[in-house]
Amino acid sequence: MKKMDAELAAGFFLLLGILALGYVSLKLGKLEVLGGGGYTVYAEFSNAEGIRTGSAVEIAGVDVGKVKSVRLDRNYEAVAGLFIYKSVRIQEDAIASVRTKGLIGEKYIQISPGASEKYIPDKGRIQETESSVDIENLLSKYIYGKV
């Protein structure tokens, strides 16, 4: 009987350890199993080079969401769907910019807050955007004297 109790206790603690490891893995990987809570806004860019699903969305250097999708619309512009955490509200006159972390780092979307008292609703659109800067294009223009 005591052997059965010991095996049962060991199995319980093993199961508890596996659940704890799974929880920590999800939190460190910033995965959301149940949706997490937030809303989606859209931004159109003429050049969204380097932006991928899962790229960070930041305001003042703080992570406030992630890129949910990137697609091409009928006007041949990139439309990024941005998942924004529910605790963050974005003003109607905010500006979305494609930025680079470091000199040759990963791309992310930076949102510069506006001053409006109205906020963008779920499935709304950020009106003002700044596209990605193409460093290769700038260098080639400089090298060949077209600047």
Stockholm file with secondary structure:
# STOCKHOLM 1.0

chainA/1-147         MKKMDAELAAGFFLLLGILALGYVSLKLGKLEVLGGGGYTVYAEFSNAEGIRTGSAVEIAGVDVGKVKSVRLDRNYEAVAGLFIYKSVRIQEDAIASVRTKGLIGEKYIQISPGASEKYIPDKGRIQETESSVDIENLLSKYIYGKV
#=GR chainA/1-147 SS CHHHHHHHHHHHHHHHHHHHHHHHHHHHTTCCSSCCSEEEEEEEESCCTTCCTTCEEEETTEEEEEEEEEEECTTSCEEEEEEEETTCCCBTTCEEEEEESSSSCCEEEEEECCCCSCBCCTTEEECEEECCCCHHHHHHHHHTTCC
#=GC SS_cons         CHHHHHHHHHHHHHHHHHHHHHHHHHHHTTCCSSCCSEEEEEEEESCCTTCCTTCEEEETTEEEEEEEEEEECTTSCEEEEEEEETTCCCBTTCEEEEEESSSSCCEEEEEECCCCSCBCCTTEEECEEECCCCHHHHHHHHHTTCC
//
